Amino acid sequence: MNYQQWLADATQRLSQANPNENAKIDALVLLQHATGRSRTQILAFEETQIDEKMSADLTALLARRLKGEPIAYILGEKEFWSLPLNVSVDTLIPRPDTEILVEKALDIALEKLHKKNSLLRILDLGTGTGAIALALTSELTPRCQKQGVQLEIIGVDFMPNAVLLAKSNAVKNQLNAIFLQSHWFEKVTGKFDIIVSNPPYIDQDDVHLSRGDLRFEPRSALVAEEQGYADLRHIIEQAPHYLKENGALLLEHGWQQGAKVRSIFRENLGRQVATVRDYGDNERVTLGFWKNHEIQ
Ligand SMILES: C[S@@+](CC[C@H](N)C(=O)[O-])C[C@H]1O[C@@H](n2cnc3c(N)ncnc32)[C@H](O)[C@@H]1O
């Protein structure tokens, strides 16, 4: 069998098994992964014969995808904010949606830089692969160096393997962030200019948990008590102890959770609260600023 024949067969089987996914792209990505060749090389040399060992590898990879396992887990890697990140079943596969949180946090960080802070401290709660912390580190390190500002970005997760994964991603991308094992703020000390988090926020009875990629991702990364609000609420309630005055908290949440999250923000942080919509016009990130005088 050659590349072209394998691609045709795999595409057909994948489109039958997962009709909502892009079978052609998945087949090509699996072949790229197994051969170590680029898409262009594969398409330019479609007549290349697949040997027995390669054929066995491809059969195993295809079997995993046919069962619905996410491509990112099969490849062990996913790109986020143009950074290649190792992924594992210990945590969530980073989503493009989360780049909105990074964009917003970056805007706020840059404003704070202009105010000539000498130390910019950022905390990422439930860091998983380290996606948010590392995206911010990659953007802010050169800017802070230029302005003579010290940068400290800390990511925490309560899953020891997620912390190891985030550390491996820092090394892989040659980025300087600190990763700690901590139950939310438990091991965190000092105050921060910005706290970000994409915590678990799905209700345990949500039907989406039994569909698509979510079937393979750990519940510990997805589900929260109180119809999905428990971790969001805990983080908002605790944040005032860890934010500098006028420090910002930014949280990703479900598209129907905006109103309630805003009200928890107002009760705990201050009046300056806003929700950012994604490209599909859904409310996905809420942010507020800690104003001590507005709460007292
Ligand atoms: C939705 S995932 C987000 C992962 C990553 N920040 C991202 O955006 O791709 C939530 C993360 O929170 C972590 N987590 C859940 N409960 C936690 C807790 N009590 N303390 C710290 N981290 C927690 C999970 O292990 C998981 O990595």
The ligand as an SDF file (V2000), in Angstrom:
LIG
                    3D

 27 29  0  0  0  0  0  0  0  0999 V2000
  -10.2790   23.7860   32.0560 C   0  0  0  0  0  0  0  0  0  0  0  0
   -8.7040   23.1950   32.5250 S   0  0  0  0  0  0  0  0  0  0  0  0
   -7.6940   24.5360   31.9480 C   0  0  0  0  0  0  0  0  0  0  0  0
   -6.2810   24.1590   31.6120 C   0  0  0  0  0  0  0  0  0  0  0  0
   -5.4760   25.2910   30.9630 C   0  0  0  0  0  0  0  0  0  0  0  0
   -5.4110   26.4530   31.8160 N   0  0  0  0  0  0  0  0  0  0  0  0
   -6.0730   25.6790   29.6340 C   0  0  0  0  0  0  0  0  0  0  0  0
   -6.7120   26.7440   29.5330 O   0  0  0  0  0  0  0  0  0  0  0  0
   -5.9050   24.9250   28.6700 O   0  0  0  0  0  0  0  0  0  0  0  0
   -8.7620   23.4120   34.2530 C   0  0  0  0  0  0  0  0  0  0  0  0
   -7.4970   23.0690   35.0040 C   0  0  0  0  0  0  0  0  0  0  0  0
   -7.7370   23.3390   36.3770 O   0  0  0  0  0  0  0  0  0  0  0  0
   -7.1230   22.3510   37.1610 C   0  0  0  0  0  0  0  0  0  0  0  0
   -7.7810   22.3080   38.4750 N   0  0  0  0  0  0  0  0  0  0  0  0
   -8.9840   21.7840   38.7840 C   0  0  0  0  0  0  0  0  0  0  0  0
   -9.2500   21.9250   40.0930 N   0  0  0  0  0  0  0  0  0  0  0  0
   -8.1770   22.5690   40.6230 C   0  0  0  0  0  0  0  0  0  0  0  0
   -7.8380   23.0010   41.9390 C   0  0  0  0  0  0  0  0  0  0  0  0
   -8.6470   22.7750   42.9710 N   0  0  0  0  0  0  0  0  0  0  0  0
   -6.6690   23.6430   42.1110 N   0  0  0  0  0  0  0  0  0  0  0  0
   -5.8360   23.8590   41.0720 C   0  0  0  0  0  0  0  0  0  0  0  0
   -6.0880   23.4520   39.8020 N   0  0  0  0  0  0  0  0  0  0  0  0
   -7.2370   22.8320   39.5820 C   0  0  0  0  0  0  0  0  0  0  0  0
   -7.3000   21.0750   36.3580 C   0  0  0  0  0  0  0  0  0  0  0  0
   -6.3630   20.0820   36.7460 O   0  0  0  0  0  0  0  0  0  0  0  0
   -7.0870   21.6000   34.9270 C   0  0  0  0  0  0  0  0  0  0  0  0
   -5.7390   21.5070   34.5490 O   0  0  0  0  0  0  0  0  0  0  0  0
  1  2  1  0
  2  3  1  0
  2 10  1  0
  3  4  1  0
  4  5  1  0
  5  6  1  0
  5  7  1  0
  7  8  2  0
  7  9  1  0
 10 11  1  0
 11 12  1  0
 11 26  1  0
 12 13  1  0
 13 14  1  0
 13 24  1  0
 14 15  1  0
 14 23  1  0
 15 16  2  0
 16 17  1  0
 17 18  1  0
 17 23  2  0
 18 19  1  0
 18 20  2  0
 20 21  1  0
 21 22  2  0
 22 23  1  0
 24 25  1  0
 24 26  1  0
 26 27  1  0
M  CHG  2   2   1   9  -1
M  END
$$$$
